[in-house]
Amino acid sequence: MPIQIIAVGKQREHLLKLAKEYERRLSRYCRLSVVEVQDEKDPGDAAALVQRTLETEGQRILDRIRPQDIVVALCIEGSQWHSEELSQRIRTWHDESASVCFIIGGSLGLSQGVLQRANLKLSLSRMTFPHQLARVMLLEQLYRAYKIISGERYHK
């Protein structure tokens, strides 16, 4: 099953090594690709500029999504799943030969267009995390999910 992670902005150097390690581990279980789309300069507090920034980043994301992709938007208003629930969902998608695309927005979040395109909205926590850290957390949870699916041991 192909999994694509589309993330706004480049991964910071101090988190890149950890992200790459999980990407390496996941290569055993799935075809994973991580796509970084360019982020926009922080527009400050001007609402119109914030909206334009979200729309610009959102269009860059939408340009990378195919019509048949199952889109999971990571956002604070999304559902919260246990690791076992994520593994069950991935198993279902795998059985359906689905192509899944996880979306991580930039520091301003995700545009309405991306949220409307999403098949599911997922929250990693009720707490707020930097989008850079969210990528590592998602990769770790995907790895954990595949370990659960495979019946392999993974630290609880």
C-alpha positions as CSV (number, residue, x, y, z in Angstrom):
1,M,0.0,0.0,0.0
2,P,1.5,3.4,-0.9
3,I,1.5,6.0,1.7
4,Q,2.4,9.6,1.0
5,I,3.0,12.3,3.5
6,I,2.7,15.8,2.2
7,A,4.1,18.3,4.6
8,V,4.4,22.1,4.3
9,G,8.0,23.3,4.7
10,K,11.3,21.6,5.1
11,Q,12.1,19.4,8.0
12,R,14.4,21.0,10.5
13,E,17.9,19.5,10.7
14,H,17.6,18.4,14.4
15,L,14.4,16.4,13.6
16,L,15.5,15.2,10.1
17,K,17.7,12.3,11.3
18,L,14.8,10.9,13.4
19,A,12.3,11.3,10.6
20,K,14.7,9.5,8.2
21,E,15.2,6.7,10.7
22,Y,11.4,6.0,10.8
23,E,11.2,6.3,7.0
24,R,13.9,3.7,6.8
25,R,12.1,1.4,9.2
26,L,8.8,1.8,7.4
27,S,10.3,0.9,4.0
28,R,10.0,-2.7,5.2
29,Y,6.2,-2.5,5.4
30,C,5.0,0.0,2.8
31,R,5.9,2.2,-0.1
32,L,6.4,5.6,1.7
33,S,7.1,8.9,0.1
34,V,7.5,12.2,1.9
35,V,6.8,15.3,-0.2
36,E,7.7,18.7,1.1
37,V,5.8,21.7,-0.4
38,Q,7.2,25.2,-0.1
39,D,5.9,27.2,2.9
40,E,5.1,30.9,2.7
41,K,6.7,33.6,4.7
42,D,4.8,34.3,8.0
43,P,2.3,37.0,7.1
44,G,1.9,38.3,10.6
45,D,-1.5,39.0,12.0
46,A,-3.3,40.5,9.0
47,A,-6.2,38.2,8.5
48,A,-6.3,38.7,4.7
49,L,-2.6,37.8,4.4
50,V,-3.1,34.8,6.6
51,Q,-5.9,33.6,4.4
52,R,-3.9,34.1,1.2
53,T,-1.0,32.2,2.8
54,L,-3.2,29.3,3.7
55,E,-4.7,29.2,0.2
56,T,-1.3,29.3,-1.5
57,E,0.1,26.5,0.7
58,G,-3.2,24.6,0.3
59,Q,-3.1,24.7,-3.5
60,R,0.4,23.3,-3.4
61,I,-0.9,20.4,-1.3
62,L,-3.9,19.8,-3.5
63,D,-1.7,19.7,-6.6
64,R,0.0,16.7,-5.1
65,I,-3.2,14.7,-4.3
66,R,-4.6,12.3,-6.8
67,P,-8.4,11.9,-7.1
68,Q,-8.3,8.3,-5.9
69,D,-6.2,9.1,-2.8
70,I,-7.6,8.6,0.7
71,V,-6.7,11.9,2.3
72,V,-6.0,12.2,6.1
73,A,-5.6,15.7,7.3
74,L,-3.7,16.2,10.5
75,C,-5.5,19.0,12.4
76,I,-6.4,19.8,15.9
77,E,-10.2,19.4,15.3
78,G,-9.7,15.8,14.0
79,S,-10.5,12.6,15.7
80,Q,-8.1,11.1,18.1
81,W,-7.2,7.4,17.7
82,H,-5.3,4.9,19.7
83,S,-2.4,3.2,18.0
84,E,-4.5,0.1,17.6
85,E,-7.2,2.0,15.9
86,L,-4.7,3.5,13.4
87,S,-3.3,0.0,12.8
88,Q,-6.9,-1.3,12.1
89,R,-7.5,1.5,9.7
90,I,-4.2,1.0,7.9
91,R,-5.0,-2.8,7.6
92,T,-8.4,-1.9,6.0
93,W,-6.8,0.4,3.6
94,H,-4.1,-2.1,2.8
95,D,-6.7,-4.8,2.1
96,E,-8.5,-2.4,-0.2
97,S,-5.2,-1.6,-2.0
98,A,-5.9,2.0,-1.2
99,S,-3.4,4.9,-1.7
100,V,-3.3,7.0,1.5
101,C,-2.1,10.6,1.8
102,F,-1.4,12.2,5.2
103,I,-1.3,16.0,5.1
104,I,0.6,18.1,7.6
105,G,0.1,21.8,7.3
106,G,2.4,24.6,8.1
107,S,2.5,26.8,11.1
108,L,-0.8,28.4,10.2
109,G,-2.6,25.0,9.7
110,L,-4.5,23.9,6.6
111,S,-6.7,25.7,4.2
112,Q,-10.4,25.1,4.0
113,G,-9.9,23.5,0.5
114,V,-7.5,20.9,2.0
115,L,-9.8,20.2,4.9
116,Q,-12.8,19.8,2.6
117,R,-10.8,17.4,0.4
118,A,-9.9,15.3,3.4
119,N,-11.7,11.9,3.8
120,L,-10.6,11.9,7.5
121,K,-9.3,14.5,10.0
122,L,-6.9,13.1,12.6
123,S,-5.5,14.8,15.6
124,L,-2.3,13.5,17.2
125,S,-3.2,15.0,20.5
126,R,-5.3,17.6,22.2
127,M,-2.1,19.5,22.8
128,T,-0.6,21.7,20.1
129,F,2.7,20.6,18.6
130,P,5.0,22.2,16.0
131,H,4.2,20.9,12.6
132,Q,7.9,19.8,12.3
133,L,7.5,17.5,15.3
134,A,4.1,16.3,14.0
135,R,5.9,14.7,11.1
136,V,8.1,12.6,13.3
137,M,5.2,11.7,15.5
138,L,3.1,10.6,12.5
139,L,6.0,8.5,11.2
140,E,6.5,6.8,14.5
141,Q,2.8,6.0,14.8
142,L,2.7,4.6,11.3
143,Y,5.7,2.4,12.2
144,R,4.0,1.3,15.4
145,A,0.8,0.5,13.4
146,Y,2.7,-1.7,11.0
147,K,4.4,-3.5,13.9
148,I,1.0,-4.1,15.5
149,I,-0.4,-5.4,12.1
150,S,2.5,-7.7,11.7
151,G,2.1,-9.1,15.3
152,E,5.6,-7.9,16.1
153,R,6.7,-6.7,19.5
154,Y,6.9,-2.9,20.0
155,H,7.4,-1.0,23.2
156,K,4.2,0.0,24.9
